[in-house]
Amino acid sequence: MASNGTAYLLLDVAGTPCALPRAAVAEVLPLADLHAPPAAGGWLTGFLNLGGTPVPVIDLASLLGVRAAPSPAGLYAHLVLLRGEAVAYCVDRAADLVTVPETAIRPAGEAGTLNGCVAAELVLGERLVHALAPQRLLTAQERARVAAHARVAAERLAALPEPA
């Protein structure tokens, strides 16, 4: 059967409608308690202990510059874990999963977006939604720094004795 469009996960990012391709999303979780070591800060809000592995959690609104600083998570906040990446993005809400017809997907220019992270604009009725390119959300240098923080968090976790 032929595809009639592309599936996207719709997100609320500090009041800005955004979307991620469904194929890039591994899992959506309710916001859990995060470990926030002193070295974390800015848009790196802490680490989620996922089966003994610390997963860096990034406040997507702060990263994209639509909110000046990470704010306390709201009632509907979610963590979006990306497929093939050891990172989760905290969003104000993962709202819906929709299939967008190809005719409603307009390519976006890289100018004016952080690291060219807006890949397309989705026309959903009267709304225009920014479709994000997950591989372009972080620069190579940012990825390296986040990975270094994750290694330190894993070492700290491994140094703890097993619970009785």
Buried (B, 14 or more C-beta within 10 A) or exposed (E): EEEEBBBBBBBBBBEBBBBBBBEBBEEBBEBEEBBBBEEBEEBBBBBBBBEEEBBBBBBBBBBBEBBEEBEEBEEEBBBBBBEEBBBBBBBBBBBEEBEBEEEBBEEBEEEEBBBEBBBBBBBBEEEEBBBBBBBBBBEEEBBEBBEEBBEBBBEEBEEEEEEE
